[in-house]
Amino acid sequence: QKWGYEKEETVVIGDRLYTDIATGLNANVSAVCVLTGEAMAEDIKSGNIKPTYTFLSVREMYDALKMLKEKSK
């Protein structure tokens, strides 16, 4: 609200499931986990906190977004 964006336009990106990702999910926005920090794929698989999207790195996330943008042209 403060910045004038809707929840559908908002995403939380982080590398910790119990803080970053949980915060996004609790706020009912998309949550992206990047596996370059604390969280590991096994943590997501076996845990209760499930991010909306998961990427191996910020670069992989960037490449995926770039590809989506190019496809939408």
C-alpha positions as CSV (number, residue, x, y, z in Angstrom):
1,Q,0.0,0.0,0.0
2,K,2.7,2.4,1.0
3,W,4.3,2.3,-2.5
4,G,1.1,1.9,-4.5
5,Y,1.4,-1.7,-5.6
6,E,-1.1,-4.5,-5.4
7,K,-0.2,-7.9,-3.9
8,E,-0.3,-9.4,-7.4
9,E,2.6,-7.0,-8.3
10,T,4.7,-7.9,-5.3
11,V,7.2,-10.7,-4.7
12,V,9.6,-11.5,-1.9
13,I,12.9,-12.9,-2.9
14,G,15.2,-14.5,-0.3
15,D,17.3,-17.5,0.7
16,R,15.9,-18.4,4.1
17,L,12.7,-20.3,4.3
18,Y,11.7,-19.5,7.9
19,T,12.2,-15.7,7.4
20,D,12.2,-14.4,3.9
21,I,9.9,-17.0,2.2
22,A,7.6,-17.3,5.2
23,T,7.2,-13.6,5.3
24,G,6.1,-13.4,1.7
25,L,3.7,-16.3,2.0
26,N,2.2,-14.9,5.2
27,A,1.6,-11.6,3.4
28,N,-0.1,-13.5,0.6
29,V,2.4,-12.5,-2.1
30,S,4.6,-14.7,-4.3
31,A,7.8,-15.9,-2.6
32,V,11.0,-16.8,-4.6
33,C,13.6,-18.9,-2.9
34,V,17.1,-18.6,-4.4
35,L,19.3,-21.5,-3.4
36,T,22.6,-19.5,-3.1
37,G,22.3,-19.0,0.7
38,E,21.0,-20.9,3.6
39,A,18.1,-22.9,2.1
40,M,18.7,-26.1,0.1
41,A,16.4,-28.0,-2.3
42,E,16.1,-30.7,0.3
43,D,14.8,-28.2,2.9
44,I,12.0,-27.2,0.6
45,K,11.2,-30.8,-0.3
46,S,11.0,-32.0,3.3
47,G,9.8,-28.9,5.0
48,N,6.4,-27.2,5.5
49,I,7.4,-23.8,3.9
50,K,7.0,-24.0,0.1
51,P,8.1,-21.0,-2.0
52,T,6.0,-20.1,-5.0
53,Y,9.1,-20.4,-7.2
54,T,12.7,-21.7,-6.6
55,F,15.8,-20.9,-8.6
56,L,19.4,-22.1,-8.2
57,S,20.7,-18.6,-8.4
58,V,19.8,-15.0,-9.0
59,R,21.3,-15.3,-12.4
60,E,18.9,-18.3,-13.2
61,M,16.0,-16.2,-12.0
62,Y,17.1,-13.2,-14.2
63,D,17.4,-15.5,-17.2
64,A,13.9,-16.9,-16.7
65,L,12.4,-13.5,-16.4
66,K,14.3,-12.2,-19.4
67,M,13.0,-15.2,-21.4
68,L,9.4,-14.6,-20.3
69,K,9.7,-10.9,-21.3
70,E,11.0,-11.9,-24.7
71,K,8.2,-14.4,-25.3
72,S,5.6,-11.8,-24.4
73,K,6.7,-9.5,-27.2
